[in-house]
Amino acid sequence: MKIEYGVEIHHDGDLPARSGLGSSSSFTVGLINALNAQAGRMVSKDRLAREAIRIEQDVIQENVGSQDQIWAAYGGMNHIEFSRDGGFAVRPVIMPAERRDHMLGSLMLFFTGLSRYAHKVAGDKIANLDSHESHVRAIMAMTDEGLDILSNHDRALDDLGRLLHESWMVKRELASSVTTPEVDAIYQAAMEGGALGGKLLGAGGGGFILFYVEPGKQQAVRDKLAGLVEVHFKIDADGSRIVVYEPEL
């Protein structure tokens, strides 16, 4: 950024690092946004995402994807399409507010208490991609299926929970480091409590785990996972934004 003066940076996070919720990409996007604002520049969401991807993948050279940076920059509930040339298209998922509330009301998020370095788990998966092409294509097809469930009023939202279970069964085959015996025990307990499906968020190995649970069965799942911290959440609509801008006069 070619900054030639002193800068003091304060970072506050509500959630622990290395948890699979995109905290590193959120930090990178926010930092780029703030430093540009400090220089008197307003940056588009597209440029914010692309620059964060460049820094994480090319400058720091970590094994990370491109979805977290885009989510952090854009916010909202989107369908992201990636092309082979490195480009991407972001389209909002269109669904009525009532249906969206139903979906959010059926999702439960728990912290496993386990943290890991995502780039190490991702590296294991990358090393196995050639031998798991069918798995990757299956996960990709599930994205279109999930989009259809969300946007098609004739589809039952509970199908999303079953799809989560199917995708987790496939993802855990990509590398042995994706899951652990502790994670498997948590998942099994939730399913026994009534969850329709779920998945470990992020690269795998630890962090947060998300379940789709019908509202009437959520207390049973809480009882099964009584030792874990449940985190309530909503979907942010704005993405990265400058909260205060007070340039010196």
C-alpha positions in Angstrom: 0.0 0.0 0.0 3.1 2.2 0.1 2.3 3.8 3.4 5.1 6.0 4.6 3.7 7.1 8.0 2.9 5.4 11.2 -0.2 3.3 11.4 -1.7 1.7 14.5 -4.1 -1.2 13.9 -6.6 -2.6 16.4 -8.3 -5.9 15.6 -11.3 -7.2 17.6 -12.9 -10.6 16.9 -16.0 -12.2 18.5 -14.9 -15.6 17.5 -11.6 -17.5 17.9 -9.1 -17.7 15.0 -8.5 -20.9 13.0 -12.2 -21.8 13.4 -13.3 -22.2 9.8 -15.5 -19.1 9.6 -13.3 -17.1 7.3 -11.8 -14.9 10.0 -8.4 -14.5 8.2 -10.1 -13.5 4.9 -12.4 -11.1 6.8 -9.3 -9.5 8.4 -7.6 -9.2 5.1 -10.6 -7.6 3.3 -11.2 -5.2 6.2 -7.6 -4.1 6.4 -7.5 -3.4 2.6 -10.7 -1.5 2.9 -9.5 0.6 5.9 -6.1 1.4 4.3 -7.7 2.5 1.1 -10.1 4.7 3.0 -7.2 6.2 5.0 -5.7 7.2 1.6 -9.0 8.7 0.5 -10.0 5.9 -1.9 -13.4 4.1 -2.0 -12.9 0.5 -3.3 -15.5 -1.6 -5.0 -16.5 -4.9 -3.5 -15.2 -6.7 -6.5 -11.7 -5.1 -6.2 -11.7 -5.7 -2.4 -12.3 -9.4 -3.0 -9.8 -9.8 -5.8 -7.0 -8.0 -3.9 -7.6 -10.1 -0.7 -7.4 -13.2 -2.9 -4.2 -12.0 -4.4 -2.6 -11.3 -1.0 -3.6 -14.6 0.6 -2.8 -16.8 -2.4 0.1 -15.0 -4.2 1.8 -12.9 -1.6 1.4 -15.0 1.6 1.1 -18.2 -0.6 -1.3 -20.0 1.7 -3.4 -22.9 0.6 -6.7 -21.1 0.7 -9.7 -20.9 -1.6 -11.4 -17.7 -3.0 -14.9 -18.0 -1.4 -14.1 -16.5 2.0 -12.7 -13.3 0.6 -15.7 -12.8 -1.7 -18.2 -13.4 1.1 -16.4 -10.9 3.4 -16.3 -8.3 0.7 -19.9 -8.6 -0.6 -21.9 -9.9 2.4 -25.4 -11.3 1.8 -26.5 -14.7 0.7 -25.0 -15.4 -2.7 -24.3 -18.0 -5.4 -20.7 -17.6 -6.4 -19.5 -19.0 -9.7 -15.8 -19.4 -10.4 -14.3 -19.6 -13.9 -11.0 -21.3 -15.0 -9.4 -17.9 -15.7 -9.7 -16.8 -12.1 -12.7 -14.7 -12.6 -16.0 -15.0 -10.6 -19.6 -14.0 -10.7 -21.6 -13.1 -7.6 -25.4 -13.4 -7.7 -27.8 -13.0 -4.8 -30.0 -16.0 -3.9 -33.6 -14.9 -4.3 -36.0 -16.2 -1.8 -38.9 -14.8 0.3 -38.1 -13.4 3.7 -40.3 -16.0 5.4 -38.5 -18.9 3.7 -35.2 -17.4 4.5 -36.2 -17.1 8.2 -37.3 -20.7 8.2 -33.9 -21.7 6.9 -32.0 -19.7 9.4 -34.3 -21.0 12.2 -33.3 -24.5 11.3 -29.6 -24.0 11.4 -27.5 -24.6 14.6 -23.9 -23.7 14.9 -21.5 -25.1 17.5 -17.9 -24.6 18.4 -16.1 -28.0 18.5 -13.4 -26.5 20.8 -10.8 -27.7 18.3 -8.7 -25.3 16.3 -6.4 -26.0 13.3 -4.4 -24.3 10.6 -6.7 -24.4 7.6 -3.9 -24.1 5.0 -2.4 -27.4 6.3 -5.7 -29.3 5.9 -6.4 -27.6 2.6 -2.9 -28.7 1.4 -3.7 -32.3 2.2 -6.9 -32.0 0.1 -5.1 -30.3 -2.8 -2.5 -33.1 -2.9 -5.4 -35.6 -3.3 -7.5 -33.8 -5.9 -6.3 -35.7 -8.9 -7.3 -39.0 -7.3 -10.6 -37.6 -6.0 -12.0 -35.8 -9.1 -15.3 -37.6 -8.8 -15.7 -36.4 -5.2 -15.0 -32.8 -6.2 -17.5 -32.9 -9.1 -20.1 -34.4 -6.8 -19.7 -31.5 -4.3 -19.9 -29.1 -7.2 -23.2 -30.6 -8.4 -24.6 -30.3 -4.8 -24.1 -26.6 -5.1 -26.7 -26.4 -7.9 -28.9 -28.8 -6.0 -28.7 -26.6 -2.9 -29.5 -23.5 -4.9 -32.6 -25.2 -6.3 -33.8 -26.2 -2.8 -33.5 -22.6 -1.6 -35.1 -20.9 -4.5 -37.8 -23.4 -5.5 -40.9 -22.9 -3.4 -42.0 -26.4 -4.2 -39.0 -28.0 -2.6 -39.0 -28.7 1.1 -36.3 -26.9 3.0 -35.6 -30.0 5.0 -34.0 -31.3 1.8 -31.2 -28.9 2.5 -30.3 -30.8 5.8 -30.2 -34.1 3.9 -28.0 -32.5 1.3 -25.6 -31.2 4.0 -25.2 -34.7 5.3 -24.5 -36.0 1.8 -21.9 -33.3 1.1 -20.2 -34.0 4.4 -19.9 -37.7 3.7 -18.2 -36.8 0.4 -16.0 -34.1 1.8 -14.6 -36.2 4.6 -13.2 -38.6 1.9 -11.0 -35.9 0.4 -8.3 -36.2 3.1 -7.9 -38.0 6.4 -7.2 -34.6 8.1 -10.7 -33.3 7.2 -12.2 -34.9 10.2 -11.1 -36.4 13.5 -12.6 -39.0 16.0 -13.7 -36.1 18.2 -15.5 -34.4 15.3 -17.1 -37.7 14.2 -18.4 -38.2 17.8 -20.0 -34.7 17.8 -21.6 -35.3 14.4 -23.0 -38.7 15.4 -24.4 -37.3 18.7 -26.2 -34.5 16.8 -27.7 -36.9 14.3 -28.9 -39.1 17.2 -30.5 -36.0 18.6 -32.5 -35.4 15.5 -30.3 -33.4 13.1 -31.0 -34.1 9.4 -27.5 -33.3 8.4 -24.5 -31.0 9.0 -20.9 -30.3 8.1 -17.7 -29.0 9.6 -17.2 -25.5 8.3 -14.0 -24.4 6.5 -11.1 -26.7 5.5 -11.9 -29.3 8.2 -10.1 -30.7 11.2 -11.8 -28.5 13.8 -13.5 -25.2 14.3 -17.2 -24.8 13.9 -19.8 -27.4 12.9 -23.2 -26.5 11.4 -26.3 -28.7 11.7 -29.8 -28.5 10.0 -32.3 -29.3 12.7 -36.1 -29.0 12.6 -37.1 -26.5 15.4 -39.0 -29.1 17.4 -35.9 -31.2 17.7 -33.3 -28.5 18.5 -33.5 -28.9 22.3 -32.7 -32.6 22.0 -29.6 -31.7 19.9 -28.5 -29.1 22.5 -28.8 -31.7 25.2 -26.7 -34.1 23.1 -24.0 -31.4 22.6 -24.3 -29.9 26.1 -20.5 -29.6 26.4 -20.2 -27.3 23.3 -20.8 -23.6 22.9 -23.7 -22.8 20.6 -23.4 -19.6 18.6 -26.4 -17.8 17.2 -26.0 -16.0 13.9 -27.7 -14.1 11.1 -26.7 -13.2 7.6 -25.0 -9.8 7.1 -26.2 -7.9 4.1 -23.5 -5.3 3.6 -20.1 -7.1 3.7 -17.0 -5.1 4.6 -17.8 -1.4 5.2 -16.2 1.7 6.6 -18.0 2.5 9.9 -16.3 5.8 10.7 -14.5 8.1 8.2 -13.2 11.3 9.8 -10.2 12.6 7.7 -8.2 15.4 9.2 -9.3 18.8 8.1 
